């Protein structure tokens, strides 16, 4: 199914490739840019790399420890009976230990760390899906708000023509001052609505910059969403099997269970292989005259053996650690149930919102057609005296409202549909088939650090990945692309002559 989503989006976007210059930026391009440059996603990747280091950290407790300790001592004042104490001494000790048995603590720690790496990868997948959902939302917000601005501009121009025609008819005594006032009032309201729509468009464009990283160009219509389920139960079953947030919670639960075994190891015996050596040098400050015989000024020694520790009583610490790990396991178990509830609710809610928006689109399209016919009829009836100016104004407002409702429903349907895919675990980079370069592979970093054991190892100094937007110009409400044909309507003509053009004289 994920492959079908990839192929479907590729075909949908590919079908617009020839017209990319005319259509402008595509949704795929916005996703690729956000995938490569969004700081939140880059931070999640860095967080996963930190989680990867938990495995070599846990494994380090099973590796040998080697250390050297040195001292230089100057005996400034010596006691009168200090016959074997030199004036100064240089000593060095070499100590080595190798753990042989630690009650399973290291084995369980490594297993828990590896499980948390799997949980981190699932969280990264969830972060990708959330980012792409945000891109889809802001992309469609801009398209919606551009259309709403154009609809309001169209409405203002129509009301301006209406006001001119009404004023002309008032001058010849065909209408009253009330008719003119009604036209003026409706035009003033429409201008206010236009200013509000322009402010909303600016906000949507700024949100687009915050998520994607650059200002929106002329946005192409988004491609169809493939592989959407026809039944909410199908969505729920798929989500329970694939949702990355649920998978992360399950992995964290498994890691918490292993932590309990790790805590129990503190009560078990430990066996270590130990070795050491030392060197001393009195720097010729312990003479034979001090003790009456010749003593060596330098010497070495070495030891090797087994270190065996059997805990008998530790003040209740191990028991408290076990109980603490068990309590945290209980938290992780409940988090799985809570996450599962949320996943089920998200899938069902997104399915219902998607279906509802589809029904609203159908109703709004019918309403736009009906209101367009109604407006034409009211104008025609007004020309013969059967309708008033306020009825024309009301019909125009109804048409505007239905058109705004239509573009809003289209946005809501697409966003809800993508949210449904995200809840089902089908809205990640691998599912989308993004072609903006190689996809980030979390396994590469894990394999790079998994077996590293050198103390003097580090990565290059971290550099910012996310792009800054401070230099992106402030957005304006200017819309350059043409309004969709089914939303266009001719600028209102003289109500007394509805068959004429804008400049048709009375």
FENNORUR-V133042 format. One record per residue. N is the residue number from 1. RES is the residue in one small letter. SS is DSSP state (a for helix, b for strand, c for the rest). Layout:
# FENNORUR-V133042
n:res:ss
N:RES:SS
N:RES:SS
This chain:
# FENNORUR-V133042
n:res:ss
1:x:c
2:x:a
3:x:a
4:x:a
5:x:a
6:x:a
7:x:a
8:x:a
9:x:a
10:x:a
11:x:a
12:x:a
13:x:a
14:x:a
15:x:c
16:x:c
17:x:a
18:x:a
19:x:a
20:x:a
21:x:a
22:x:a
23:x:a
24:x:c
25:x:b
26:x:c
27:x:a
28:x:a
29:x:a
30:x:a
31:x:a
32:x:a
33:x:a
34:x:a
35:x:a
36:x:a
37:x:a
38:x:c
39:x:a
40:x:a
41:x:a
42:x:a
43:x:a
44:x:a
45:x:a
46:x:a
47:x:a
48:x:a
49:x:a
50:x:a
51:x:a
52:x:a
53:x:a
54:x:a
55:x:a
56:x:a
57:x:a
58:x:a
59:x:a
60:x:a
61:x:a
62:x:a
63:x:c
64:x:c
65:x:b
66:x:b
67:x:b
68:x:b
69:x:b
70:x:b
71:x:b
72:x:b
73:x:b
74:x:b
75:x:c
76:x:c
77:x:c
78:x:c
79:x:c
80:x:c
81:x:c
82:x:c
83:x:c
84:x:c
85:x:c
86:x:c
87:x:c
88:x:b
89:x:b
90:x:b
91:x:b
92:x:b
93:x:b
94:x:b
95:x:b
96:x:b
97:x:b
98:x:b
99:x:b
100:x:b
101:x:b
102:x:c
103:x:c
104:x:c
105:x:a
106:x:a
107:x:a
108:x:a
109:x:a
110:x:a
111:x:a
112:x:a
113:x:a
114:x:a
115:x:a
116:x:a
117:x:a
118:x:a
119:x:a
120:x:a
121:x:a
122:x:a
123:x:a
124:x:a
125:x:a
126:x:a
127:x:a
128:x:a
129:x:a
130:x:a
131:x:a
132:x:a
133:x:a
134:x:a
135:x:a
136:x:a
137:x:a
138:x:a
139:x:a
140:x:a
141:x:a
142:x:a
143:x:a
144:x:a
145:x:a
146:x:a
147:x:a
148:x:a
149:x:a
150:x:a
151:x:a
152:x:a
153:x:a
154:x:a
155:x:a
156:x:a
157:x:a
158:x:a
159:x:a
160:x:a
161:x:a
162:x:a
163:x:a
164:x:a
165:x:a
166:x:a
167:x:a
168:x:a
169:x:a
170:x:a
171:x:a
172:x:c
173:x:c
174:x:c
175:x:c
176:x:c
177:x:a
178:x:a
179:x:a
180:x:a
181:x:a
182:x:a
183:x:a
184:x:a
185:x:a
186:x:a
187:x:a
188:x:a
189:x:a
190:x:a
191:x:a
192:x:a
193:x:a
194:x:a
195:x:a
196:x:a
197:x:a
198:x:a
199:x:a
200:x:a
201:x:a
202:x:a
203:x:a
204:x:a
205:x:a
206:x:a
207:x:a
208:x:a
209:x:a
210:x:a
211:x:a
212:x:a
213:x:c
214:x:c
215:x:c
216:x:c
217:x:c
218:x:c
219:x:b
220:x:c
221:x:c
222:x:c
223:x:c
224:x:c
225:x:c
226:x:c
227:x:c
228:x:c
229:x:c
230:x:c
231:x:c
232:x:a
233:x:a
234:x:a
235:x:a
236:x:a
237:x:a
238:x:a
239:x:a
240:x:a
241:x:a
242:x:a
243:x:c
244:x:a
245:x:a
246:x:a
247:x:a
248:x:a
249:x:a
250:x:a
251:x:a
252:x:a
253:x:a
254:x:a
255:x:a
256:x:a
257:x:a
258:x:a
259:x:a
260:x:a
261:x:a
262:x:a
263:x:a
264:x:a
265:x:a
266:x:a
267:x:a
268:x:c
269:x:c
270:x:b
271:x:b
272:x:b
273:x:b
274:x:b
275:x:b
276:x:b
277:x:b
278:x:b
279:x:b
280:x:b
281:x:b
282:x:c
283:x:c
284:x:c
285:x:c
286:x:c
287:x:c
288:x:a
289:x:a
290:x:a
291:x:a
292:x:c
293:x:c
294:x:c
295:x:c
296:x:c
297:x:c
298:x:b
299:x:b
300:x:b
301:x:b
302:x:b
303:x:b
304:x:b
305:x:b
306:x:b
307:x:b
308:x:b
309:x:b
310:x:c
311:x:c
312:x:c
313:x:c
314:x:c
315:x:c
316:x:c
317:x:a
318:x:a
319:x:a
320:x:a
321:x:a
322:x:a
323:x:a
324:x:a
325:x:a
326:x:a
327:x:a
328:x:a
329:x:a
330:x:a
331:x:a
332:x:a
333:x:a
334:x:a
335:x:a
336:x:a
337:x:a
338:x:a
339:x:a
340:x:a
341:x:a
342:x:a
343:x:a
344:x:a
345:x:a
346:x:a
347:x:a
348:x:a
349:x:a
350:x:a
351:x:a
352:x:a
353:x:a
354:x:a
355:x:a
356:x:a
357:x:a
358:x:a
359:x:a
360:x:a
361:x:a
362:x:a
363:x:a
364:x:a
365:x:a
366:x:a
367:x:a
368:x:a
369:x:a
370:x:a
371:x:a
372:x:a
373:x:a
374:x:a
375:x:a
376:x:a
377:x:a
378:x:a
379:x:a
380:x:a
381:x:a
382:x:a
383:x:a
384:x:c
385:x:c
386:x:c
387:x:c
388:x:c
389:x:a
390:x:a
391:x:a
392:x:a
393:x:a
394:x:a
395:x:a
396:x:a
397:x:a
398:x:a
399:x:a
400:x:a
401:x:a
402:x:a
403:x:a
404:x:a
405:x:a
406:x:a
407:x:a
408:x:a
409:x:a
410:x:a
411:x:a
412:x:a
413:x:a
414:x:a
415:x:a
416:x:a
417:x:a
418:x:a
419:x:a
420:x:a
421:x:a
422:x:a
423:x:a
424:x:c
425:x:c
426:x:c
427:x:c
428:x:c
429:x:a
430:x:a
431:x:a
432:x:a
433:x:c
434:x:c
435:x:c
436:x:c
437:x:c
438:x:c
439:x:c
440:x:c
441:x:c
442:x:a
443:x:a
444:x:a
445:x:a
446:x:a
447:x:a
448:x:a
449:x:a
450:x:c
451:x:c
452:x:c
453:x:c
454:x:c
455:x:c
456:x:c
457:x:c
458:x:c
459:x:c
460:x:c
461:x:c
462:x:c
463:x:c
464:x:c
465:x:c
466:x:c
467:x:c
468:x:c
469:x:c
470:x:c
471:x:c
472:x:c
473:x:c
474:x:c
475:x:c
476:x:c
477:x:c
478:x:c
479:x:c
480:x:c
481:x:c
482:x:c
483:x:c
484:x:c
485:x:a
486:x:a
487:x:a
488:x:c
489:x:c
490:x:c
491:x:c
492:x:c
493:x:c
494:x:c
495:x:a
496:x:a
497:x:a
498:x:c
499:x:c
500:x:c
501:x:c
502:x:c
503:x:c
504:x:c
505:x:c
506:x:c
